[in-house]
């Protein structure tokens, strides 16, 4: 369900989430 979260977030939030995940 990670894809659902990514689709519901903005580009900036995607980067923040990516760093949080360690990617």
C-alpha positions in Angstrom: 0.0 0.0 0.0 3.1 2.2 -0.3 2.0 3.2 -3.8 -1.3 4.5 -2.5 0.6 6.8 -0.1 2.9 8.0 -2.9 0.0 8.8 -5.2 -1.7 10.8 -2.5 1.4 13.0 -1.7 3.1 15.8 -3.5 6.6 15.6 -5.1 8.2 17.3 -2.1 6.5 14.9 0.3 7.7 12.0 -1.8 11.3 13.1 -1.4 10.8 13.4 2.4 9.1 10.0 2.6 11.9 8.5 0.5 14.6 9.8 2.9 12.5 8.5 5.8 12.4 5.1 4.3 16.2 5.2 3.8 16.1 5.4 0.0 
